Amino acid sequence: MMRLTTATGVRRIGQSQSYQTRGLELNMAVNEAARLGSAIKDAALASQSVLVEATVQTRDDGYCPAVILSSEDALRVISTHAPRIIYLVERVFDLAGEIEAARDELDDIGVERSPDHLKATQRRFAACDGQIGATIASFMIDGVLHTAVSTASWHDEFGDAVEAILENARESASAGQISKNLENAKAIERMAFVLVKHPSFNHGRVSFDKRMALAEILFQDCDPHTLSEITRRAENLFWLEQSGVKLDGT
């Protein structure tokens, strides 16, 4: 049987007390927060104040504090304090307008304006056209702007469906642009090989402008920017070839 010496026992008891003290300190910290919340609730009940779970934020203009309320809290505050003015906006869902806006965005992305997925979404939410999709209420109490916002579940589903279509379009457009850039780079490389092998490319006193003039004659369908890229790439290929690098295609 292992013996517990006095020194060991004292050390372990001391460690146990230390752990208990730390735990008590943590509990006291938590209890201080709980004590404040409990005291506020009691005070609100005694004074018949409306207790709202929300955080007041300062607006960007720095003048008017604002708070966002849940629908239930907004009704409780209105019923209790009866603000003189309530600003209420009920937004009617305009399906045709929303679809047209999505088509315009698809057009800006550079894809088909009326893909099948967008048409299917329009048919799916046809019954919601003309209904109230979102409601915004605002009112002032004691110098604080109170706002409550509520949206219909189908309105959120419609927004998610359209955003998914737009995101897929953006990804497709990005992939297509990458593919296009790769094809353009290959085309410039091929024309640069043609240019660098032309007898006039290094004839006489050469310069970039003279070599680009030769590129204009060889590739008349290219714009000035592309011709500049071809010439620059051809000069790099010429330098590599002169330095002894074996180039594919030469």
C-alpha positions in Angstrom: 0.0 0.0 0.0 1.3 3.4 -1.0 1.9 5.7 2.0 0.9 9.3 1.9 3.4 11.5 3.7 2.5 14.6 5.6 4.2 16.8 3.1 2.5 15.1 0.1 -0.8 15.3 1.8 -0.4 19.0 2.5 0.6 19.6 -1.1 -2.3 17.7 -2.6 -4.8 19.4 -0.1 -3.3 22.7 -1.1 -3.7 21.9 -4.8 -7.3 20.8 -4.2 -8.1 24.0 -2.3 -6.4 26.0 -5.1 -8.6 24.3 -7.8 -11.7 25.0 -5.6 -10.7 28.6 -5.2 -10.3 29.0 -8.9 -13.7 27.4 -9.5 -15.3 29.6 -7.0 -13.8 32.7 -8.6 -15.1 31.7 -12.0 -18.5 31.0 -10.5 -18.5 34.4 -8.8 -17.6 36.1 -12.2 -20.5 34.3 -13.9 -22.8 35.1 -10.9 -22.0 38.8 -11.1 -23.3 38.8 -14.7 -26.3 36.8 -13.7 -26.9 39.1 -10.7 -26.9 42.2 -12.8 -29.4 40.6 -15.3 -31.7 39.5 -12.4 -31.5 42.9 -10.8 -32.4 44.7 -14.0 -35.4 42.3 -14.6 -36.6 43.0 -11.0 -36.2 46.8 -11.5 -38.1 46.6 -14.8 -40.9 44.7 -13.2 -41.2 47.1 -10.3 -41.2 50.2 -12.5 -43.4 48.5 -15.1 -40.8 49.2 -17.8 -40.8 47.3 -21.1 -37.9 44.9 -21.1 -36.5 44.3 -24.6 -33.6 42.0 -25.6 -31.7 44.2 -28.0 -28.5 46.3 -28.2 -28.7 50.0 -29.1 -26.2 50.9 -31.8 -25.0 54.4 -32.9 -25.7 55.1 -36.5 -23.0 56.2 -38.9 -24.2 59.8 -38.8 -23.5 59.8 -35.1 -26.7 61.5 -34.2 -29.4 59.0 -33.7 -29.0 55.8 -31.7 -30.8 52.9 -33.2 -32.0 49.4 -32.2 -33.4 46.5 -34.1 -36.3 44.7 -32.5 -38.0 41.4 -33.1 -41.6 41.5 -34.3 -42.9 40.5 -30.9 -40.8 43.1 -29.0 -41.8 45.8 -31.4 -45.5 45.1 -30.7 -44.9 45.1 -26.9 -43.0 48.4 -27.1 -45.7 50.1 -29.3 -48.5 48.8 -27.1 -46.8 50.1 -23.9 -45.3 53.4 -25.1 -47.7 54.4 -27.9 -45.3 56.3 -30.1 -47.0 59.2 -31.8 -45.7 58.2 -35.3 -45.0 54.8 -36.7 -43.4 54.5 -40.1 -44.6 51.4 -41.9 -43.6 50.1 -45.3 -45.2 47.0 -46.8 -43.3 45.9 -49.9 -45.4 44.2 -52.5 -43.6 41.3 -54.3 -43.2 42.2 -58.0 -42.3 38.9 -59.6 -41.9 40.2 -63.1 -39.7 43.1 -61.9 -37.5 40.8 -59.8 -37.1 38.4 -62.7 -36.2 41.2 -65.1 -33.6 42.5 -62.6 -32.1 39.1 -62.4 -32.0 38.9 -66.3 -30.3 42.3 -66.4 -27.7 41.0 -64.0 -27.2 37.9 -66.0 -26.7 40.1 -69.1 -24.0 42.1 -67.3 -22.3 38.8 -66.3 -22.3 37.9 -70.0 -24.6 34.8 -70.0 -28.0 34.0 -71.5 -30.7 36.3 -70.2 -33.4 33.7 -69.8 -31.9 30.4 -68.7 -34.3 27.5 -67.9 -33.5 27.8 -64.2 -34.7 31.4 -64.1 -37.9 30.5 -65.9 -38.6 27.6 -63.6 -38.1 29.9 -60.6 -40.6 32.4 -62.0 -43.2 29.6 -62.4 -42.4 28.3 -58.9 -43.2 31.6 -57.2 -46.0 32.8 -59.6 -48.6 32.4 -56.8 -46.7 34.9 -54.6 -46.9 37.7 -57.1 -48.6 40.8 -55.6 -48.4 39.5 -52.0 -46.6 41.4 -49.2 -43.1 40.1 -49.2 -41.4 42.3 -46.6 -42.6 44.7 -43.9 -40.5 47.4 -42.2 -41.7 49.4 -39.2 -39.8 52.3 -37.5 -40.6 54.6 -34.7 -38.9 56.9 -32.2 -39.0 56.6 -28.4 -36.8 58.6 -26.0 -34.5 59.7 -28.8 -33.8 56.1 -30.0 -34.9 54.8 -33.4 -36.6 51.5 -33.2 -36.9 49.3 -36.3 -38.5 45.9 -36.9 -38.2 44.0 -40.2 -40.0 40.8 -41.2 -39.9 38.9 -44.5 -42.1 36.1 -45.7 -40.4 32.7 -45.8 -41.2 32.3 -49.5 -39.7 35.7 -50.2 -36.4 34.5 -48.6 -36.6 31.3 -50.6 -37.1 33.3 -53.8 -34.0 35.4 -53.0 -31.9 32.3 -52.3 -33.1 30.6 -55.6 -32.2 33.7 -57.7 -28.8 34.2 -55.9 -27.9 30.5 -56.6 -28.6 31.1 -60.3 -26.6 34.2 -60.4 -23.7 32.6 -58.5 -23.6 29.7 -61.0 -23.6 32.2 -63.8 -20.7 34.0 -62.3 -18.7 30.8 -61.8 -19.4 29.7 -65.4 -18.4 33.2 -66.7 -15.2 33.1 -64.7 -14.4 29.6 -66.0 -15.2 30.7 -69.6 -13.0 33.8 -69.2 -10.1 31.7 -68.0 -10.5 29.3 -70.9 -10.7 32.3 -73.3 -7.5 33.8 -71.9 -5.7 30.5 -72.3 -6.8 30.2 -75.9 -5.7 33.8 -76.6 -2.3 33.1 -74.9 -1.8 30.0 -77.2 -2.8 32.0 -80.3 -0.3 34.8 -79.4 2.4 32.1 -78.8 1.8 30.6 -82.3 1.9 34.0 -84.0 5.0 35.0 -82.1 6.8 31.9 -83.4 5.8 32.9 -87.0 7.1 36.4 -86.4 10.4 35.4 -84.9 11.1 33.1 -87.8 10.4 35.7 -90.5 13.6 36.9 -92.3 12.9 40.6 -91.6 12.5 40.1 -87.9 16.2 40.7 -87.2 17.2 42.4 -90.5 19.2 45.7 -90.3 18.9 48.0 -87.4 16.0 46.5 -85.6 13.7 48.0 -83.0 10.4 47.1 -81.2 8.5 49.5 -83.5 9.9 48.0 -86.7 9.2 44.4 -85.5 5.6 45.5 -84.6 5.3 47.0 -88.0 6.2 43.6 -89.4 3.6 42.0 -87.1 0.9 44.4 -88.5 1.6 43.1 -92.0 1.6 39.4 -91.0 -1.4 39.6 -88.7 -3.7 42.2 -90.1 -6.8 41.0 -88.2 -5.2 41.7 -84.8 -5.7 44.9 -82.8 -2.8 47.0 -81.7 -2.7 45.6 -78.1 -2.5 42.0 -79.4 0.2 43.0 -82.0 2.2 44.5 -79.1 1.8 41.2 -77.1 2.9 39.2 -80.1 6.0 41.3 -80.8 7.0 41.3 -77.1 6.7 37.5 -76.9 8.6 37.1 -80.2 11.5 39.2 -78.9 11.6 37.0 -75.7 11.6 33.9 -77.9 14.4 35.3 -80.1 16.5 36.1 -76.9 15.9 32.5 -75.6 16.9 31.0 -79.0 20.1 33.1 -79.2 21.1 32.1 -75.7 20.9 28.4 -76.8 17.5 27.4 -75.5 15.8 24.9 -77.8 12.2 26.1 -78.3 9.3 23.9 -79.2 7.8 25.0 -82.5 11.0 26.6 -83.9 
